[in-house]
Amino acid sequence: MSKTQFEHLFSPLQVGPMLVPNRICETTNSINSSLIPGEIDDNFVAHHAAKARGGTGWIGSETWLLNLPFPSEAPDEVGLGVGFASHYAAYQNPPFLEGIKRFYDEVHDAGSVAITQLTHLSAMWSPSAVPIIGAQDHVPHAMGEEEIEFCINSYADAATAAKDAGADGIQMHCAHETMGYCFLSPVTNRRTDQWGGGPQERIRFVVKVLERIRERIGDSLALGVRVTGKEFRRGGADHLQMREMIHHIGETGLLDFVDIDVGHCWGAPSYVPSSYYDEAEFREVGKAARTDLDPKIAVLFSGRVNDVGVAETLLKDGYCDLVGMVRAGIADPEFANKAREGRLMEIRRCVACTRCIDEASEPITLPYKPRCSINPMVGNELRWKELFRPADEPKRVVVVGGGIAGCEAARVAAMRGHQVTLLEQGKRVGGQLLIAKKPPGRDSFEDQIYFEENELARLKVDVQLDTRADIDVIKALSPDAVVISTGSVPRVPNDIPGIDLPHVVQGWDVLAGKAATGDRVAIISMEDYYETPCVAEFLAANGKHVEVFHKSTHLGSEIARYSVSMVLSRMEQAGVIVHPNLLLNEVHADGFELRSSFGEKTYHEKGFDNLVLVCGSLPQHDLYDQLKAEGSISQLYIAGSAWLPRFLAEATEQGANIGLVI
Ligand SMILES: Cc1cc2nc3c(=O)[nH]c(=O)nc-3n(C[C@H](O)[C@H](O)[C@H](O)COP(=O)(O)O)c2cc1C
């Protein structure tokens, strides 16, 4: 693979006074990597600077939440992200500024540029008293003139602080339900004074902010806006209206760049599009902005660009001048260097599962730390820095089970110089991902299987497929360390009369093609993440009539607001009928009985050919227990679902952690 394959991607670009070394941008992503609220700690620096060192030219790190004119007795609401508590914002806090200066220095040392995004969140403050965020009930406070002036100034104050700390560029956030967006959108801006009306009036707030920032920082830094290219919202600006506003903002001569994306904080689509969306699906908004704007204004497009080939095509075919690749860099901070060096097979490509944004907005696991389903270093950068080193003494390591936990244990152990054998009873590694990739819109999970297969081969792990391990097989390999990652099996709720009737099958078996169903299918759902929606959509896509009887209030209640709407809208489109708050009581040959999740009221259903169970899974740890009892293996580990069935990120992390310490 020659280096010139990505000649557009790796060519520098002058953006105002800022020379961006290549076209790859980490647009701002508030993954909350600093674990000290309101400060920039070592975790933050390690997380984002890894991308700069990995070759990403533009580092947007995390947003700066700005100060708001709270009445003095109002409760603090600013303490989000890198925002700071108690009526003043992070950039007014000296330790924050010291930390960010250190961070910008690291970015510059790596040869990249640092862009600071300035954000006023609008859930409580807006041009008009119209609810902003679909997922919240707040009716915001409609801003008065003094408050508007206060906010305009706070952008300029923050821009000055960013400049003093060493930023190369400033971005005013005018997308995603921020204050800038709320002034631009006809849904949220219903004012009839100078701040509202037609497009020319609605852009006034944004223009005033840009003018005020320019007054303070002059032309020494690049200045831009982040805007929504298309609202996808009833009564919102359509694509042409957005184009008109962006064009008019560009005409002021205040801008060096426009960063454009599509979507909302509550989907569908979300501006962090999941695997259900095509790569760069909304790329046309980039091309339109480029057509409308002075060519001196660089256009950055973002939205599910996880592949360097796609990024190169976007640039070559004129969709944008710069490409946002946030999750590409979360999944693999070194992807840019690997691409430039032609090491494409070594890139771990984002599967767009959205765990990163879901976790950052509504953590599943507490205490919070950033997470990525496939990159175990995310949120653990300092631990890796401390522990990742060549093994003092290479050991013989046997890993049993080629699910993701096993693959990661094997991969990391091999990277450290151990001699690793991986025994897998199936025909391919990948474990549960082999079935997770089957439903519509989830084929991206196959990318992670490819990654593991490629890396295990590159690292010379001896992968023995079709091999069932027992104590004798393991001991014959004379291991110094053994990792048991034998996974889990779908749970059968054995206490339910009739559960063993032949028309009751498992969701996993349906996906794997091991169980066929008739035309009318009832899913008994006892999980709140993606499994039930995926099984339901798979069946519906195969022409089945699907009804889900679900234990709680709605499907996917553990999926955060950024992503759950995408899942639920797909259920709607697929014609899947969901009956919430029901538990299975009893199964008969011709029907089944349910009871309320909240009481004893019972319901009877008939007319289904099959019942499909999605009821969680049971860990398979017999082999681990036997080895432990036998006692001859001094370093014995258990990983992934074999210990506790959880999510992909946890399996990845646990497996990799074992690889780190063997
Ligand atoms: C964890 C996370 C936090 C984000 N926070 C912000 C933010 O603070 N401001 C912003 O403008 N966009 C934010 N985004 C959106 C990204 O900048 C980007 O537009 C989005 O992830 C789509 O690009 P990708 O497909 O390359 O990831 C965030 C994204 C993620 C994954």
Ligand as a Chemical Component Dictionary entry (heavy atoms), coordinates in Angstrom:
data_LIG
# 
_chem_comp.id                   LIG 
_chem_comp.type                 NON-POLYMER 
_chem_comp.pdbx_formal_charge   0 
_chem_comp.three_letter_code    LIG 
# 
loop_
_chem_comp_atom.comp_id 
_chem_comp_atom.atom_id 
_chem_comp_atom.alt_atom_id 
_chem_comp_atom.type_symbol 
_chem_comp_atom.charge 
_chem_comp_atom.model_Cartn_x 
_chem_comp_atom.model_Cartn_y 
_chem_comp_atom.model_Cartn_z 
_chem_comp_atom.pdbx_ordinal 
LIG C1  C1  C 0 -18.265 10.967 23.530 1  
LIG C2  C2  C 0 -18.620 12.060 22.556 2  
LIG C3  C3  C 0 -18.802 13.359 23.007 3  
LIG C4  C4  C 0 -19.119 14.382 22.116 4  
LIG N1  N1  N 0 -19.188 15.672 22.557 5  
LIG C5  C5  C 0 -19.343 16.691 21.676 6  
LIG C6  C6  C 0 -19.255 18.049 22.093 7  
LIG O1  O1  O 0 -19.026 18.360 23.257 8  
LIG N2  N2  N 0 -19.432 19.008 21.147 9  
LIG C7  C7  C 0 -19.679 18.704 19.848 10 
LIG O2  O2  O 0 -19.838 19.614 19.028 11 
LIG N3  N3  N 0 -19.766 17.423 19.421 12 
LIG C8  C8  C 0 -19.580 16.417 20.292 13 
LIG N4  N4  N 0 -19.579 15.115 19.844 14 
LIG C9  C9  C 0 -19.819 14.844 18.423 15 
LIG C10 C10 C 0 -18.535 14.676 17.632 16 
LIG O3  O3  O 0 -17.830 15.873 17.518 17 
LIG C11 C11 C 0 -18.840 14.152 16.211 18 
LIG O4  O4  O 0 -19.559 15.128 15.529 19 
LIG C12 C12 C 0 -19.616 12.853 16.215 20 
LIG O5  O5  O 0 -19.004 11.924 17.070 21 
LIG C13 C13 C 0 -19.717 12.249 14.815 22 
LIG O6  O6  O 0 -18.453 12.054 14.283 23 
LIG P1  P1  P 0 -17.755 10.564 14.219 24 
LIG O7  O7  O 0 -18.687 9.722  13.441 25 
LIG O8  O8  O 0 -16.465 10.837 13.546 26 
LIG O9  O9  O 0 -17.612 10.102 15.616 27 
LIG C14 C14 C 0 -19.286 14.085 20.735 28 
LIG C15 C15 C 0 -19.104 12.778 20.290 29 
LIG C16 C16 C 0 -18.765 11.769 21.170 30 
LIG C17 C17 C 0 -18.552 10.382 20.645 31 
# 
loop_
_chem_comp_bond.comp_id 
_chem_comp_bond.atom_id_1 
_chem_comp_bond.atom_id_2 
_chem_comp_bond.value_order 
_chem_comp_bond.pdbx_ordinal 
LIG C1  C2  SING 1  
LIG C2  C3  SING 2  
LIG C2  C16 DOUB 3  
LIG C3  C4  DOUB 4  
LIG C4  N1  SING 5  
LIG C4  C14 SING 6  
LIG N1  C5  DOUB 7  
LIG C5  C6  SING 8  
LIG C5  C8  SING 9  
LIG C6  O1  DOUB 10 
LIG C6  N2  SING 11 
LIG N2  C7  SING 12 
LIG C7  O2  DOUB 13 
LIG C7  N3  SING 14 
LIG N3  C8  DOUB 15 
LIG C8  N4  SING 16 
LIG N4  C9  SING 17 
LIG N4  C14 SING 18 
LIG C9  C10 SING 19 
LIG C10 O3  SING 20 
LIG C10 C11 SING 21 
LIG C11 O4  SING 22 
LIG C11 C12 SING 23 
LIG C12 O5  SING 24 
LIG C12 C13 SING 25 
LIG C13 O6  SING 26 
LIG O6  P1  SING 27 
LIG P1  O7  DOUB 28 
LIG P1  O8  SING 29 
LIG P1  O9  SING 30 
LIG C14 C15 DOUB 31 
LIG C15 C16 SING 32 
LIG C16 C17 SING 33 
# 
